[in-house]
Amino acid sequence: MKSLISVILAMTVIALCFFGCKSNIPEEPATTGSAEYSYVNPYGATAPDPENVTPSEGQTFPTIYVETINNVEIVLSDYYVYGNSVAKITDVELSDDGISVNADGHAAVEVTAIGSRKDDIKIGYIAYDANGKVVRNSYILVPLKGVKKGDTVERRRFDFPRESVKIVFTDYVEEE
């Protein structure tokens, strides 16, 4: 009798292991797309003095700053996988306060599945300059405390150098 109960318990544990290890990762591969985003460079540029005016003695021209717009190509995928958790970026905003060393970005991240790593989700990003050189390789951290499947976590901050012209978001892979 004891051996029969042991066999039933062992089979139950094995069955739970097989059925409990369901993957949250979508079967179809993620597709990517890119869009052009802009932000105002707070340093701007100085407008040159007028050329068609004959200067008189003591005449000065006021310094005029021209708003400079920085354009950045953002490459996004349909979803990102970290562990067995899945998320997607639904919105991106870029800004520059002129005080920080780098420009800032904020992303809205929708959590579509929560896996075994319930602490957080990391979404990697790589920023490139005009020559194609990597100028930033980092990640966005999305804490999952109190978050349920389908919730959107707003204003997840990331930063990038001002010379960046392209930012590619990727699945984050832990360094070994």
Buried (B, 14 or more C-beta within 10 A) or exposed (E): EEEEEEEEEEEEEEEEEEEEEEEBBEEEEBEEEEEEBEBBBBEBEEEEEEEEEEEEEEEEEEEEEEEEEBEBBBBBBBBBBBBBBBBBBEEBEBEBEEEEEBBBBBBBBBBBBBBEEEEBBBBBBBBBBEEEEEBBEBBBBBEBEEBEEEBEBEEBEBBBEBBBBBBBBBBBEEEE
